[in-house]
Amino acid sequence: MRILVTGGRGQLGKELKRILVNEALFSGLNGDDGIIPLDITNKESVEQVVQNYKITHIVNCAAYTQVDKAEAEKEKAYLVNHFAVKTLAEISEKYHIRLIHISTDFVFDGNKNTPYLEEDEPNPLSVYGDSKLAGERALITKLSNFVIIRTSWLYSKYGNNFVKTILKYSKERGYLRVVYDQVGTPTYAKDLAEIIVKIIPMDEIKGVYHYSNEGVSSWYDFAKGVVEFGSIKCRIEPILSIDYPTLAKRPNYSVLSKTKIKRELGIEIPYWRDSLEKCIKVDGIEF
């Protein structure tokens, strides 16, 4: 296998690099620290890398993920989350490449009150969610050998994420207000990376899958867990979404069902609090 991982500087890309350090090629917009420069919106550049390195598998971790900013930068969001995915799918079909693509729980509207299944009808509420859904549909249309993994509330010791934000501001301020009426499940990028590595060579695994850690949490519960495991004294007040307005609308409920991926891979998924504690206390997190 010759694996290309796009988005090599993101938190999931860095977790994959930790595992596949000598087994994959990692790309990003700028090249250094073992990452080759690659703009996945440039079809000619992508095709050249695929040919030069004889790529057999692509893991697409690259994405425009700034949910609120996407409302004003719609064109940029669709360029990365839709057009670039379409390009990767076309090249993958041409060169018989297996493509694993990372998507999001934000393709759903949150009107359900039981965990979302892979076959549930998407209905995104934001530009970000709609651009990610457009990427999914382009991939499904253009490519036969693919895996789409929808995940949620991703965090890691790397990059910028909710965990680092809470650790930083809880230490600085000692008091935070966090919404409690948006419910989903945090996902440790390290856990997801290990599942991706398992899936890469499994040609029998195809289609759409959901993966997050086990359990259910509000952003308030998530924040409480962060300060608990970070041993920080901070008062956190639960508030409603209407008390913390954002440019993009979020789903109030986006818990993902993992029944399919657990059954087909024969895996157990860690509980979200156990993974959060591991990230903060064992693996270490810089902020």
N, C-alpha and C positions, 0 to 999 in steps of 0.2 A: 504493500500500500504506500502511496505517496499522498500525504494529506496536506491540504491547504486550509488554514484557519484564518478567516478574515476577522477584523476587529480585534487584533492581537493585543491592543493596549487597553481594552475594556476589562471589567472585572471578571467576566466569564472567560474571555480570551486568555487572561493571565492565569486563571486557575487551570485551564487546559494546557497552557505552556508548562506549568509546574509538573503535570503528568506526562505530557508528550514532548518533553524538552528536546529529545534527540530523534523524535519520530515524526515530526511535522514541520511544515513551513508556516510561519506566522507573518501576517501582513497588516499594515496600517497605512494611514495617510502619509506619515513620515517614517523614514527608515533609519533605525539605529537600535542598539541593544538587542541584536539578533532578529529584528523585524524588518522585512523588506517593504519598501514603499509601494503601495498599490491603491489606486482609486477605483473602487468597484463600480462606480458609475461610468467608467471609461471601458467600453467593451473591448477595444483593441488591446488595452493594457492587460485586462483580465485574460484574454485569449493567449496573449504572448507568455504570461506566467504559466498558464496551464500547459502550453506546448513545451516551453523551456524546461520545466520541472517534471513533465510527464505526470501531472496530477491525476489521481484516481478517485479521490474523495475530497469534498469540500465541506467544511463546517462554517456556516455563515453566522458569526456572532456580531457582525457590524450592523448598526442600526442608528437611526435618529431617535433618541429616547427622551428628549426634553419636552415633556407632555404639554406644559403650558405655552412654551415658546413656539411649539408647532402651530398653535392657533394663528400666529402672526407670520410664521415661516412655512406656510403650507407647501409651497413649491419645493423647498429644500427637504421637507419631511417625505414627500412623495418620491423625490429623486432617489433618496437612499432606501426607503422602506418598500417602495414599489418598483420603480424603474430598474434599480440595481439588482433586485431579486429576480426580476424578469430576465435581465441580462445573464445572471449566473445560471438560471434555469436553462436558457437557450444554449449556452456554452456547455453546460453539463450534459444535455441531451446529445449535442453534437459529438462530444468526446467520450460518451458513455461513462460519465462521472456520477458517483453517488453523492447526493447533496443533502446535508442535514441543516435545517434552517430553524432559527430560534424566533418564536413569536410570543404573543402576550395574552393575558387574561382580558386586556382592554378591548378585545374584539367583541366582547359581550356587553350588554346594557345593564346588567345587574338586577333585572326585574325578577329573576328566578329566586327561589328560597331553598333550593337543594343544589348540591354541587353540579357544576356544568360538565356535561358529557361532550366528547369530541364531535358528536353528530348534532349537537344543539345549534340552532340557527344563530349566527353572529348578528349583532346589531350595535356597532360601536357608537359611542357618544361624543368622541373627540376626533380631531384631525389625526392625532397620533394613532388612535385605534383604527381609524378608517384606512390610513396609509399602510398599516401592518396587515390588515385584512386584504387589501389590494395586492400586497406582496404575496400573501398565501395563495390567493386565487390565480395570480400569474404563474406561480410555481406549479400549481396543480395542473394548469392548462398546458404548460410547456414541457413538463418533465414526467417521466414514468418512475424512475428510481429515486424517490425522495422520502425524507422524514421531516415533518414539521412538529416541533416541540413547543407547545404553549406553556409558558411559565408565569410566575407572579412574584411581585415584591422582592426582586433579586437584591442580594447584598453579599459583600465579601470583605476581606481585609484589604482588597485593592480597590482603586477607583473611588468615585463619589457615590454615596448611597445614604439611605435613611438612617442606618445604624451609626455611621460616622457623624452625620448631622446631629443626631440626638446626643451622642457622646460629647461632641464639641459644645453644643449650646447648654446642655444640662450642667456641665462643669462651669461654664461662664456665667450662667444666669441663675441657676438653682430653682427656676420655676418655668414650666412650659405648659402650653395649651395644645392638646392633640385631639383630632377628631376620633370619635368612637362609633359613628354610625356608618362607616365604610368597613366592610368585613371581607377578608380574604385569607391568604396564607403566605407568610414569609418563606423565601427560598434561599438557602445557602448555596452560592454559586459553586462552591467546592463539591457539594453533593450532586448538583446538576452536571458538572464537568465529568464526574466519575460515571454517570449514566450515559453521557454522550460517548465517552470512550468505549463503553461496553457495546453501544449500538453501532458504532462505525463499521465493524466488519460483519454485522449480522444482516445479510442481504434479504433475509426473510422478513425483517422488520421494515414495513413501509407504511406511509400514510400519516395521519394526524394523531398525535399523542399529547396528553397533558402530564406535566410534572411540576410539583411543588413539594415542599415538606408536608408532613401530615399535620392534621389539626386545623383549627380555625382561630383567627385572631382579628381584632380591630387594630387600627393604627395606634390607638391608645394602649391596648394590651402589648403591642409590639414595643412601643416606647418604654413601657413599664419594665418589660423584660430586659431591655438594653441597659437601663440605669441600674437594675438589680444586679446583672452579671458584671457590669462595669464598676460595681461598688461605689456608686455616686449618690450623694444625698441631693435629691431634686424632687420637688413637688410637681406632679403632673396632673393637670386638670382636664377632665374629659369634656369636649365641646362638640356641638353639632356642625356638620359641613356648612350650613348656612352662616355660621359664625366665623368661618374661615374660607371666604370666597376665593375661588381660583378661576383663571381664564378658561381652562378646560374642565368639562364635567367628567367626573369619575363614576364608575359603577359602584353602587352601594353594596353589592354582593357579588364577589367574583371568585368564590371558592371553586377550585377545579377538582373534578373526580379523577383519581389516579388508578381506578380499577383496571383499565385496559393495559396500562404500561406495567403494572404489578403482575398481572396475569401472564402477559406475553413474555416478560423478561424474567419472571420468577424472582422478584426482588422484594425486599422490605424497605420502606422509606422512613428515614428518621423523623421524629416529632420535631416541630419547629423550635420549641424552646430548648431541646437538647442540642440542636445544631447551632442555635444562637449562642448558647453557653460555650460550646466548643470553639466557635469563631473568636469570641472575645477572650476567654480564659486560657485556651490551649494554643490555638493557632496564632493568636495575637493580632491586634488590629491597630493600625496607625491612623491618627487623625489630628 
